[in-house]
């Protein structure tokens, strides 16, 4: 098993194996894969190893986005407050919805299959969710699982989280009714969105959690920050590039990013190629996600967003956005309304 595999948090995966979300033949196939790769439940949990999502491609031959989405909802239905390793304790001790959302900064400690992107406005918080498996079906599984798990956990921890909605960036599966009922998602799940994201209204961010413990939460954040700093040395180059681009969308040249990472541009290009991507692809993806999230907040004009993202001419931004989404920024906002 490769240590750089993206996948399911280890404890959540072990709990999934013991649940009824998987039929016995599927569990048997997963167990055989684990034996072949010389790993067992205790090894995954002890070493904090993600259970690779690629295993599910082998268990479910021909896995497509439709099936992967349904699996994501089914798997999320088994999640517990204890499922997420180092994030479990601060999750329970968080004082508000806003503090729960802050824990997404530490998601790389338990999974690198999904990354969050935050945009706050006076209307609330929008959290973009992007899959990083290099496979559309596995991305759908990871994003669906992550988004619906968050809704499920918020329902456990907050008296009223019904205003929080999950928007999915692809069409709804043919059969959805039973999964909406099981996960209490009726009216809170919207498909065919321009990208996948959670929407939390401003008034809901301050909702108080049932088991708030401010001291425990603060100490846990210190530990999580230390752990993330220690692990950052092993982060993939594509993840490092994305982090830099998300912090500063104007930082658009490979030279400036290479300088920040203390490598040559040729080394950066080679490292990204080894990970199956390019600087251009990462930059385009980050710009698109940032543009969509900023337009969704409706707190900035298209010209202001163009400037924020480093476009000297708003017309160039408009053309780029239409290439990404098929709509101009103005058409996009009208469609969202």
N, C-alpha and C positions, 0 to 999 in steps of 0.2 A: 504494500500500500504506500502511495506517495504522500509525503507530509504536506505537499502543496495542493492536494485535492480540495476542491470547494464542495461543501456539503452541509449536512444537517448537524446541529449541535449534538454532541455525543450522548448526553443523558436523554435528550428528547428522542433520539433515534432508538436507544435501548427501550425506553418506555413504549415507543411505537411498535417494536417487535413483540412486546407483551400484550398489546391491545388487540381489539377486534377490527381495527381499520384495515389490517392486512389479512388476507386469507391464508390458510395454512400452507398451500403450495408456494405462495410468494415468500412467506417467512422461511420456508425450507430452502428456496433458491438463494435468499440473502445469506442464510447461515453457511451454505456451501461456498458462496463467494468469499465470505469472511474467513473460512477455513483455508481456502486457496491462497488468500493474501496474508495468512498467518496473523490474524487479529481476532480478538474476542471482545465481549461486552466490557469487561473490567479494564482491558487495555485502552479501549477508546475513552472511557470515562477518566481513568487515572491520568492519562497523558493529554487529555483535552483534545483528542483528535476528531476532526469532523468526519462523519460517516459520508463517504463520497456519493454525490448525487448520480455519478455515472453508473453506480450499482443498479439504480432503478431503470436505466436504459437496458441493462442486461436482463433484469427481472421482467420488464414489460417491453418485449420486442415491438418495434414500430411505434413507440410512445410518441404521441403528437400533442399539440398545445391543448386540444380539447380534453384529452384523457389526463394530461398532466395537471390541468387546472382542477379537475374533480379530485385527483389524488391530493393536491395541495390542501383543499378544503377538508377532505377526510382526515388527513394527517393532523391538521391544525386542531381538529376536534378532540384530539387526545392530549393536547398540551396541558401541563399543570404549572402551577406557580413555581414548582421545584425543577422545571425542565431545562433551565438555562444556565447551569453552572455558576460562574462568578457573578452573573447578572441577577440571579434569583433573589438573593438577600436584599440588595438595594431596590429591586423591583417591589418587593413586599413592603419595604420600609419607606418608600417614596411618599411625599406629602401631597402631591398634586399630579394632575395629568401632565403638566409641563415638566415636572421632574421625571416622570416615566419616559417622556419623549427624549429627555437629555441622555438617558441610558443608551439610546441608539448610537451615540458617539462611540460606544464601546462594543458595538456589534462584532467588529473583527476578532474579538477575543473568543467568540464562540462559532462564528461562521463568516466566511468571506464570499459566500454565494450571492449576497445582496448588499448593496450599499445605499444608505439614506442620503438625501439632499434636502436641506432645510431652507424654507423661505417664509419669513414672518412679515405680517402686515397688520394694520389695525383691525382687519377682519378675522385674523387668526393665524394659524400655522399650517403650512402645506409641506408635507414630507414626501418627496419623490422616492420611489423604490426602483432600483435598477439591478437586474440580474447580471452575474458575471460568470456564467458557465460556458459561454461560446456556443450554446445550443438553444434554439428558441423554446423547445418543449421543456428542457430543464430550467431555463429562466422562468418560464410560466409556473412551473412547480415551486421554485424557490420564492418568487414574488408573491404568489397566491398564499403559500404557507406563511410567509413572514407577515403579510398584511392582515390576514384573517386571524393569526395568532395574537397579534396586537389588539385587535378588536375583542377577542375572547378574554385576554388578560385584563383589559380595561373594564370589561363587564364584571370581572371577578373583584376588581379593586375599587371601583368607583360606583357610587349609587346610581348615577345617570350618565351613561356614555352614549346615549342613543343619537346624539347629534353628530357624532364622528362617523364619517363615511369613507369607504374604501373604493377607489376608482381604479379599474383594471384596463390596461392599454390594449385589449384585444376583444373580439366578440365573445358573448356568453356561450358556454357549452350548451348543447342541446337539452340536457337534463340538469336542472339546477334546483328544483323545488325542495327536495329532501335535504340538500346541503344548506340552503338558506334557513330552513327550520332548525336543523341541528345546531347551527352556529349563531342563531338569532340575528341573521344578516338581512332579513326582509326589510327593504326600504333603505338599507345602508350600503348596498353593493351596487355599483354602477359600472357597466362594461362599455367598451368602445371609447374609452377616454383617450386623449392625445398621448398620455403616458400613464404609468401606474403611480398612484400616490394616495396618501391619507390626507383627509381634510379635517382639521380640528378648529371649530369656531373659537373666537377669542374668549367668549364667556365660559367655554368648557375647559380651557387650559387651566383655570383656577379651581376646578372641581377637586374637592378634598378626597384623598384616598382613605380607605377604611382602617388601615393598619399603620398609619403614619408614625415614623420614629425619626425625627430630624437628626439626632446625634448619630444613630446607626447609618443613616443614609449618607451623611457628610463623610464619615470615616470610610464607608464603602467606596465613595467616589475617589477618595485619595488613593485607596488600594488599586482601584480599576485604572486610574491614570498612570500609576507606577507600572502596572502590568502591561498596559498598552505601549508605554515608552520602551519597555524592555523588549517587547515583541516586534517593534517597528523595524528592527534591523533585518528581520526575515520576511518583510513585506515584499510582494512582487513588484517589479518595476512598473507594470501597468497600473497597479494600485497607487504607487507613489506618484506617478504622473497625474493620475486622476485627482489625487488629493491636492496637488499643487494647482492644477487647473481650476478646481472647484473653489479654492481659497481666493484665487485671483484670475478671473476669466480673461483679463486683459493680457495675461502672460501667455502669448499665443505662439511664440517661436520655440522650436525644439532646442535651439542654442541656449535660450534663457533657462529652460527646464533642465537641460543637461548641466549647466553651470550650477544650478541650485542643488542638483544631486551629486555634484563633484565628479562627473564622468564626461567623457568626450561625446560629441553628437553621434559618432560612429558606434561607440559602445552602447549608447542609449538605443540606437536603431537596432543593433544586433540583439540586445536583451529583449526588446519589445517583440521582435520577429520570433524569438524563441518561445514567447508566450502567445504567439498567434495573433498579434495585432500590430498597428503602426501608430506613430504619434498623431498623424492626421485623423485616423479613425477615432482615437481617444478624444482629441480636441473637438471634433465635430459632434461626438456624442455628448460631451460636457456642455458645449454651447447650446445644443438643442434642448437638453434637459433644463438648463438654467433659463433659457428663453421661455419655455413653456411654463415653468413654475412662476416666473416673474409676471407673465401675462395672466396667469390664473389668479394672482393676488389682486390684480386690478388697481394697484396703488401707484403704478408708474405708467407713463405714456410709452408708446413704442419708441419714440426718439430717445427717451431717457434710458430705456432698456438697451437700445443700440449702443449708447455711450457707455453704460455699465459693462457691456460685454466686449468693449474695445473696438467697435465699428466706428470709423471716422465719419462715414456717410450712412444715415438711416436707410437710404434706399438699398444699400448693399445688404444691410441686415434684413430688410423686408424680402429681398430676393432669396437670401439664404433660408429664411424661415419658410418661404413658400416651397423651396426645394425639399426641406425636411418634412413638412406636414401637408403640402398641397393647398395650403391656405395662406393668405397674407395675415399679418398680425391683427389687422382690423377685422377681417373675416373670421379669424379664429375666436376673437373675443365675442363677436356677435353670435357665433355658433354655440359657444359655451353658455351664453345667457339663455 
